[in-house]
Amino acid sequence: MGCLLELGERVELVSMDPHCHDISISLYREAGEGGASGYLAHSYSGKEGAAERLAFVMRAMAIMGGMVPAPGQPGRLAFACGEEHRAAVKRLFLEACKKATGSEIAALPMSIYDKKNDFTIDATGTGTGGYRLAAAVGEADDRVARRVDGVTRGLIKLAEMEPGAVPGEACFACGTAHDELVGLLLGRALNVRAAMREAEAAAARGVLAAPSAQQQT
């Protein structure tokens, strides 16, 4: 007989993980001490390697997203600022699940090469959770400014950030630096529409089966 666990609110789902027998993996959120959100990657599958797969996904989220152990919630991860950063953590989870178990895990630099325009866009922390984007070009023109502005708006949308006081600036409302999240999402911000379509497709691929059903798959 299946066992239903109290895992909290499900916020994201990978319905078929190609790196572990096509098992379903979900990300759950639960409020902990002081209201901080603790996140847990979980699967009801009992297939061989599932436990190791979940441990890898959690480790990848910690490294790629700068997450830390959630206070008072053993086994869960949280952001040190105490905020949930729901939009960003959903994309972090999806990116972590793309990595094969045992592959190298590293935080991405806050810099991305824009092949379409042949220049690099760098993000620099300004303090209190702000980041300023700029293109590494000899002389900026309107085309460069429009591209940087577009990537900035993409980053704001993907991470639910706020526009800064000057063009090309995005800020986390929590007022805390999240360099790892910015590095992770900067590349996706180059083509925010594709990133949004990918997230929508992932959500539409299926729903998490009941525990009793998953244990048989």
C-alpha positions in Angstrom: 0.0 0.0 0.0 1.3 3.5 -0.9 2.2 6.1 1.7 1.1 9.7 1.3 3.6 12.1 2.8 3.0 15.6 4.1 5.6 17.4 1.9 4.0 20.8 1.6 3.0 22.7 -1.5 4.1 21.3 -4.9 5.6 24.1 -6.9 7.2 22.4 -9.9 7.3 19.0 -11.6 9.5 17.0 -13.9 7.2 14.3 -15.0 9.8 12.1 -16.7 13.4 12.3 -15.6 15.5 10.9 -18.5 18.5 10.5 -16.2 16.7 8.0 -13.9 14.3 5.6 -15.5 11.9 8.4 -16.4 10.7 8.7 -12.8 8.6 11.8 -11.8 10.4 14.3 -9.5 8.6 17.2 -7.8 9.7 20.2 -5.9 7.8 20.9 -2.7 7.8 24.1 -0.6 7.0 24.3 3.1 7.1 27.3 5.4 9.5 26.8 8.3 11.0 28.9 11.1 10.2 32.5 10.8 8.2 31.8 7.6 11.2 30.9 5.6 10.5 28.6 2.6 12.2 25.2 2.7 12.3 23.3 -0.6 12.6 19.5 -1.1 13.0 17.5 -4.3 11.0 14.2 -3.9 9.8 11.2 -5.9 7.5 8.4 -4.8 9.3 6.1 -7.2 11.1 3.1 -5.6 13.2 2.4 -8.6 16.9 1.7 -8.2 18.9 4.9 -8.1 16.0 7.2 -7.2 17.3 8.2 -3.8 20.8 8.9 -5.3 19.1 11.0 -8.0 17.2 13.1 -5.6 20.3 13.7 -3.5 22.1 14.8 -6.6 19.3 17.2 -7.7 19.3 18.8 -4.2 23.1 19.2 -4.3 22.9 20.7 -7.7 20.3 23.2 -6.5 22.5 24.2 -3.6 25.5 24.8 -5.7 23.9 26.3 -8.9 21.4 28.5 -6.9 23.4 29.4 -3.8 20.9 27.7 -1.5 21.6 26.7 2.1 20.1 24.1 4.5 16.7 25.4 5.6 16.6 26.3 9.3 14.6 23.8 11.3 13.8 21.7 8.2 16.3 18.8 7.9 16.9 17.8 4.3 15.4 20.9 2.8 17.1 23.9 1.1 16.3 27.6 1.5 17.7 31.0 0.5 19.7 32.7 3.2 17.6 35.8 2.8 14.5 33.9 4.0 12.5 34.7 0.9 10.9 32.0 -1.3 12.0 33.4 -4.7 9.4 31.0 -6.2 9.9 31.9 -9.9 13.7 31.6 -9.7 13.7 28.4 -7.7 11.4 26.7 -10.2 13.8 27.4 -13.0 16.7 26.3 -10.8 15.0 23.0 -10.1 14.4 22.4 -13.8 18.0 23.2 -14.7 19.3 20.9 -11.9 17.2 18.1 -13.3 18.7 18.5 -16.7 22.1 17.4 -15.3 23.0 13.7 -15.2 23.7 12.2 -11.8 27.4 12.4 -11.2 28.1 15.1 -13.7 30.1 18.2 -12.7 28.2 20.9 -10.8 29.3 24.5 -10.7 27.8 27.9 -10.3 27.7 29.8 -13.6 29.5 33.1 -14.1 27.5 36.3 -14.3 28.5 36.8 -17.9 26.9 35.5 -21.1 28.1 35.7 -24.7 25.4 36.9 -27.1 26.1 35.0 -30.3 23.4 36.9 -32.2 25.1 40.3 -31.6 28.7 39.1 -31.0 29.3 40.6 -27.6 29.3 39.6 -24.0 26.8 40.9 -21.5 28.1 41.1 -17.9 26.1 41.5 -14.7 27.7 43.3 -11.8 26.3 43.4 -8.3 25.6 46.9 -7.0 24.8 45.9 -3.4 21.5 45.4 -1.6 20.4 42.9 -4.2 20.9 45.0 -7.3 22.6 44.0 -10.5 23.6 46.2 -13.4 24.0 44.7 -16.9 26.4 46.0 -19.5 27.7 44.9 -22.8 31.5 44.5 -23.2 31.9 46.5 -26.4 34.2 49.2 -27.4 31.5 51.7 -28.0 27.8 51.2 -27.2 25.1 52.3 -29.6 21.3 52.1 -29.7 21.4 48.5 -30.8 23.6 47.5 -27.9 21.4 49.5 -25.5 18.2 47.8 -26.7 19.8 44.3 -26.4 21.0 45.0 -22.8 17.6 46.4 -22.0 15.9 43.3 -23.4 18.1 40.9 -21.4 17.5 43.0 -18.3 13.8 42.8 -18.7 14.1 39.1 -19.4 16.0 38.6 -16.1 13.4 40.6 -14.2 10.6 38.4 -15.6 12.4 35.1 -15.0 13.4 35.9 -11.4 10.5 38.2 -10.5 13.0 41.0 -9.8 12.3 44.7 -9.8 13.6 47.3 -12.3 16.4 49.4 -10.9 16.8 53.2 -10.7 18.8 53.3 -13.9 18.4 51.4 -17.3 20.0 48.0 -17.3 19.5 47.4 -13.6 17.5 44.7 -11.9 17.0 44.2 -8.2 15.9 41.5 -5.8 13.2 42.8 -3.5 14.8 41.0 -0.5 17.8 43.3 -0.8 20.2 40.4 -0.8 22.8 39.3 -3.4 22.0 36.2 -5.3 25.0 35.9 -7.7 24.4 32.2 -8.4 20.8 32.8 -9.5 21.8 35.7 -11.7 24.5 33.6 -13.4 22.0 30.7 -13.9 19.3 32.9 -15.4 21.3 35.3 -17.4 21.6 32.9 -20.3 17.9 32.2 -20.2 17.2 35.9 -20.3 18.8 36.1 -23.7 15.7 34.4 -25.0 13.1 34.8 -22.4 10.2 33.6 -24.6 12.0 30.3 -25.2 12.6 29.9 -21.5 8.9 30.6 -20.8 7.8 28.1 -23.4 10.1 25.5 -22.0 8.6 25.9 -18.5 5.1 25.7 -19.9 5.9 22.6 -21.8 7.4 21.0 -18.7 4.3 21.8 -16.7 2.1 20.3 -19.5 3.9 17.0 -19.8 1.9 15.3 -17.1 0.8 15.3 -13.5 2.4 13.5 -10.6 0.8 10.1 -10.2 -0.6 8.8 -6.9 2.0 7.2 -4.6 0.5 3.7 -5.1 0.7 4.1 -8.8 4.2 5.4 -8.9 5.5 2.6 -6.7 4.5 0.2 -9.5 6.4 2.1 -12.2 
